[in-house]
Amino acid sequence: MYDVLIIGAGAAGMSCALILGSAKSKAFAKDRRIGLIAHQRTSHLQTALFNNVLGFTSGTLGADILKQGSDQLTELYPHVDQIKNEKVKAILRIVDGFKVTTNKNTYTSKTVIVAVGYTNLMTIEGLGPYVEPHPRAPAAKERIWLKNEDHLVDDGLYVAGTLAGWRSQFAIASGSGAQVATDILTLWNDGQDAHVHDKTQG
Ligand SMILES: Cc1cc2nc3c(=O)[nH]c(=O)nc-3n(C[C@H](O)[C@H](O)[C@H](O)COP(=O)(O)OP(=O)(O)OC[C@H]3O[C@@H](n4cnc5c(N)ncnc54)[C@H](O)[C@@H]3O)c2cc1C
């Protein structure tokens, strides 16, 4: 069973995975099983071109960010399982967490973070009761969110990125994924604030 399974590997999901992975040296995170359903085919990053994101050279392609993010996770934090080429069909509650069914496999996890974007094409069984019209996007676009408070949808179930109700900007989606990651780390740390900083020597 995973301790946490992130669903979707776009701006929010990949940022969340990188921060959770980066906590590996902390005692409270050491033996945690972390998984990322690394489906990227329908990410809005696939067609995005970035000139307005701090840290990205102007002209950065979203498609390159998707590949680089996955490579970075593999290289630095290989203990995070990247489950590729699988699309989630259902997230159903079980006694001690959730059963997540993809088009190929079934996984169980104590905690689930849904970061699949805000398109109304999202039809994952089990999420229906939480789906509402997106609070910030124009009604004509028919975007959706999972109703949440501070990213928490229900016990053990989190949402991140545009599906959490945020506007569609890379930094916002990525920051939302980072926020959820530190919320999970804080929980693992018995409620004491937790975040991960690397620093230069000297
Ligand atoms: C054309 C375009 C240009 C843009 N330009 C800019 C810009 O200049 N500046 C800026 O700041 N922002 C820009 N954006 C917005 C930015 O790309 C989005 O805000 C950001 O990608 C949203 O992140 P997200 O994680 O919420 O969703 P996404 O990045 O879309 O990620 C969702 C992920 O979930 C996966 N997924 C979906 N369904 C499932 C499923 N059932 N099972 C498993 N995985 C699933 C998808 O494959 C994807 O990887 C642009 C977007 C587009 C479309």
The ligand as a Tripos MOL2 file, in Angstrom:
@<TRIPOS>MOLECULE
LIG
   53    58     1     0     0
SMALL
NO_CHARGES

@<TRIPOS>ATOM
      1 C1         -1.8120   26.4990  -24.7830 C.3       1 LIG1
      2 C2         -1.5070   26.8430  -23.3470 C.ar      1 LIG1
      3 C3         -0.6250   27.8540  -23.0730 C.ar      1 LIG1
      4 C4         -0.3210   28.1950  -21.7460 C.ar      1 LIG1
      5 N1          0.5400   29.2060  -21.4950 N.ar      1 LIG1
      6 C5          0.8230   29.5550  -20.2260 C.ar      1 LIG1
      7 C6          1.6980   30.6370  -19.9610 C.ar      1 LIG1
      8 O1          2.2150   31.2840  -20.8800 O.2       1 LIG1
      9 N2          1.9660   30.9320  -18.6550 N.ar      1 LIG1
     10 C7          1.4190   30.2430  -17.6130 C.ar      1 LIG1
     11 O2          1.7290   30.5360  -16.4500 O.2       1 LIG1
     12 N3          0.5580   29.2210  -17.8420 N.ar      1 LIG1
     13 C8          0.2430   28.8770  -19.1200 C.ar      1 LIG1
     14 N4         -0.6270   27.8350  -19.3610 N.ar      1 LIG1
     15 C9         -1.3060   27.1930  -18.2090 C.3       1 LIG1
     16 C10        -0.5610   26.0270  -17.5520 C.3       1 LIG1
     17 O3         -0.0740   25.1360  -18.5280 O.3       1 LIG1
     18 C11        -1.5630   25.3290  -16.6490 C.3       1 LIG1
     19 O4         -2.0380   26.2650  -15.6800 O.3       1 LIG1
     20 C12        -0.9780   24.1300  -15.8830 C.3       1 LIG1
     21 O5         -0.4710   23.1800  -16.7770 O.3       1 LIG1
     22 C13        -2.0680   23.5180  -15.0160 C.3       1 LIG1
     23 O6         -1.4800   22.4930  -14.2340 O.3       1 LIG1
     24 P1         -2.3260   21.2660  -13.6500 P.3       1 LIG1
     25 O7         -1.3510   20.4090  -12.9440 O.co2     1 LIG1
     26 O8         -3.5150   21.7790  -12.9270 O.co2     1 LIG1
     27 O9         -2.8930   20.5130  -14.9450 O.3       1 LIG1
     28 P2         -2.0550   19.8150  -16.1410 P.3       1 LIG1
     29 O10        -0.6920   20.4060  -16.2950 O.co2     1 LIG1
     30 O11        -2.9630   19.8440  -17.3290 O.co2     1 LIG1
     31 O12        -1.8630   18.3560  -15.5970 O.3       1 LIG1
     32 C14        -2.8920   17.4220  -15.4470 C.3       1 LIG1
     33 C15        -2.2800   16.0240  -15.5440 C.3       1 LIG1
     34 O13        -3.2310   15.0130  -15.2350 O.3       1 LIG1
     35 C16        -3.1100   13.9540  -16.1660 C.3       1 LIG1
     36 N5         -4.3890   13.2380  -16.1910 N.ar      1 LIG1
     37 C17        -5.5780   13.6810  -16.6850 C.ar      1 LIG1
     38 N6         -6.5180   12.7510  -16.5180 N.ar      1 LIG1
     39 C18        -5.9090   11.7090  -15.8920 C.ar      1 LIG1
     40 C19        -6.3640   10.4350  -15.4220 C.ar      1 LIG1
     41 N7         -7.6450   10.0440  -15.5470 N.pl3     1 LIG1
     42 N8         -5.4670    9.6140  -14.8310 N.ar      1 LIG1
     43 C20        -4.1720    9.9930  -14.6630 C.ar      1 LIG1
     44 N9         -3.7050   11.1810  -15.0790 N.ar      1 LIG1
     45 C21        -4.5650   12.0170  -15.6830 C.ar      1 LIG1
     46 C22        -2.7420   14.6440  -17.4730 C.3       1 LIG1
     47 O14        -2.1630   13.7910  -18.4370 O.3       1 LIG1
     48 C23        -1.7680   15.7020  -16.9540 C.3       1 LIG1
     49 O15        -0.4510   15.2110  -16.8780 O.3       1 LIG1
     50 C24        -0.9350   27.4870  -20.6800 C.ar      1 LIG1
     51 C25        -1.8220   26.4330  -20.9710 C.ar      1 LIG1
     52 C26        -2.1140   26.1200  -22.2790 C.ar      1 LIG1
     53 C27        -3.0890   25.0230  -22.5770 C.3       1 LIG1
@<TRIPOS>BOND
     1     1     2 1
     2     2     3 ar
     3     2    52 ar
     4     3     4 ar
     5     4     5 ar
     6     4    50 ar
     7     5     6 ar
     8     6     7 ar
     9     6    13 1
    10     7     8 2
    11     7     9 ar
    12     9    10 ar
    13    10    11 2
    14    10    12 ar
    15    12    13 ar
    16    13    14 ar
    17    14    15 1
    18    14    50 ar
    19    15    16 1
    20    16    17 1
    21    16    18 1
    22    18    19 1
    23    18    20 1
    24    20    21 1
    25    20    22 1
    26    22    23 1
    27    23    24 1
    28    24    25 2
    29    24    26 1
    30    24    27 1
    31    27    28 1
    32    28    29 2
    33    28    30 1
    34    28    31 1
    35    31    32 1
    36    32    33 1
    37    33    34 1
    38    33    48 1
    39    34    35 1
    40    35    36 1
    41    35    46 1
    42    36    37 ar
    43    36    45 ar
    44    37    38 ar
    45    38    39 ar
    46    39    40 ar
    47    39    45 ar
    48    40    41 1
    49    40    42 ar
    50    42    43 ar
    51    43    44 ar
    52    44    45 ar
    53    46    47 1
    54    46    48 1
    55    48    49 1
    56    50    51 ar
    57    51    52 ar
    58    52    53 1
@<TRIPOS>SUBSTRUCTURE
     1 LIG1         1 GROUP 0 **** ****
